[in-house]
Amino acid sequence: MSEKNIFDEMWGSDGQLRAPYAEFNTWFEGENPARLRAKQREAEEVFRLMGITFNVYGRTEAEERLIPFDIIPRIIAAREWQKLSKGIEQRVRAINAFLHDVYNRQEIIKAGRVPREMIANNDAFLPQMLGMTPPGGIYTHIVGVDLVRTSDDDFYVLEDNARTPSGVSYMLENRETMLQMFPELFAKNKVQSIQNYPADLRRSLAACAPAACDGDPTVAVLTPGIYNSAYYEHAFLADQMGVELVEGHDLRVVDGRVAMRTTRGYEPIDVLYRRIDDEYLDPLSFNPKSALGVPGIMDVYRAGGITIANAPGTGIADDKAIYSYMPDIVEFYTGEKAILKNVPTWRCSETDDLGYVLDNLEDLVVKEVHGSGGYGMLIGPTASKKEIETFRRKLKARPNNYIAQPTLSLSSVPIFNKAGLTPRHVDLRPYVQCSPNGINITPGGLTRVALKQGSLVVNSSQGGGTKDTWVLED
Amino acid sequence: MLGKTANGLYWMFRYLERAENTSRLIETGQRIGLTRAERSDDEWKPVMKTAGVYQGYTQKYDSLDKQHAIDWMLRSKDNPSSVLCVIATARQNARLVRTAMTQEVWEAMNGCYMAVQKALAKPVSERDLPAVLGLIRQRTALVRGATHGTMLRNDMYDFARIGTFLERADATARILDVKYYVLLPSVFSVGSSIDNVQWETILRSVSARGGYRMVHGNVTKPRNIAQFLILDNRMPRSLSFCANKILSNLQYLALDYDSAPPSLAMANATVARLAQSDIDDIFDEGLHEYIQCCLKEFSALGQQIEIDFRFYE
């Protein structure tokens, strides 16, 4: 069932059914494939009716697409998860400490562990954040760490996503859909619940309320609007948390607070879970052309009038160039070795590394330092000669803009298609909430799956799909 | 509740109501065409005028014919008031205020949008028209049913209702405005079969034939029709009924918000004027002028509500 040299999470490397999938496999073998196919179609209908869609940039406004959903769950054993979640917690702790440090005393630079120019010359570094501590000392209220697996034991962090990780609505809806379609599966397998995510998130955000808040904190979600690709998720989270979904034009600064225009007048907001980028947050502090943000919100923020989640400037921690320093960063702030592995990374800004990368383009993955969504990257092993040459020119022109990594042999999990169970590569994005009360990691996360055979690109914007992700009870 | 949310709910329900009204007008137009002796598509002009889409039609088409008229009202993307566009706009507003409605209302709205998109993907033949119009009515009724059955009776519901009844009052007033002359006493054609068809049209376009019969029996008289559509408080599409509903929802809001905005006073005045009106006086003083005055009042009330509850900046 599995491709050569690829670790399949259901069938291992040797075709032996792995323990977490035992119950599931028994169920699957007793199922009629025609019924499952009907269920797959049914799931798509449910998603469309519920409006769980995303907009594709550059297409007509009206076009809303479904992210393909595969009915075969990705199953993780309790023991595997414990190790993973320890590693994630350690990493998130280090990221928060790092952020506080680079915006305050900059000990890590003084210690020579991260070069000053990596910070100072980085677009993601916001001088406006220097010398301040966000309410509760929390920078990354929500993190979505992207992980890949290469063997039974090896997990790598691909990206830390410390700005505004998306996709959590799919994690929740995928589970909801599976519960509705296959209740019997959940009777046989004890799957750890994820349904408290929205309530936990509201509590976690409220725990980060600013000094100006008296009483029960008012939380709101800030969206760029209905045409944003993740609008569904913004509305979903606001709805599930029971808070207002606001846009920039609903907000203004009133009496030193950021307030929303309600039918009864302006009411102050304590915690703003913003789903817009730093650049657009405040036209007075950042991009003056931004109509998505709130003029003056940064002044209110600095004066302790509002909590912005995640804090502005967190991008410096999930920057792809900083990524290569993460093992050092974890060690520097926690005093421990990093539990989760980092993918070896060549920094094209360094002459030796650039030379190596240019000589080995056909074996490497090259990414833009600030890119996301699978855009603007080169996957050497599957690229044509022409694509490689085009990329070579780009690299030489702006080496600082790129990093390179070896292609990992990502694990696979079967999807259900015409051929039955067919292995496809996956990644995993667990979701982490941080507050002064602690770090809370939802068991599982979002599994993204490359639906094309052999493909390593799992991004929804590039034709990837999703799966329900199970962490079994001990 | 955000001003934007009130705005979104108000317009979502206005557009839903508009879709229903337009499909009812199309049905009336088709029905009249079928039952008339002479072959003519003339009836589509007042039908489109009533829906407020005639001017756009003449800009796009040189001549008046049934197929084009139906297509224009039903599914043209160039006509922002076509059923297809109006349902899409209603759903767009629903997306905008997704957090203000229950899952069931949202699913009914989204399901309505999906079904209508599918049914109107291609031009609708005359043979399929009744089924398609039926589908539109059913789907919009599902949204309304989910709204009644699942939404909290709070300010959100009030704005949804105000939108519904302002749109409905406007629609009924327009029908009367376009057709008022057939209700006037005339020395030429009183009681002729043409009049009967015209009166029938009016009742049909507000789904009021059965109701009218229950109240006024089988004799169709223009004065009774006007009374029924303007002043009868039992008739759910009459101007008076709609004005009363708008007023009670504004009163709930005033109670809830502990304030008395200018729109409340305006609605009170409109309801009082309708209550004091007598149908004979209306005819004596001019039916047309009276309806014009109602249209203006409803429009001004809508604008005041947008200001009072901070729909926009």
Interface residues (C-beta under 8 A of the other chain):
Chain A: R48 L49 M50 G51 A62 I226 Y231 A235 F236 A238 D239 E244 L245 V246 E247 H249 D250 M260 R261 T262 T263 R264 G265
Chain B: M1 L2 G3 K4 T5 A6 A88 Q92 R95 L96 R98 T99 Q103 W106 E107 N110 G111 M114 D155 Y257 S259 F309 R310 E313
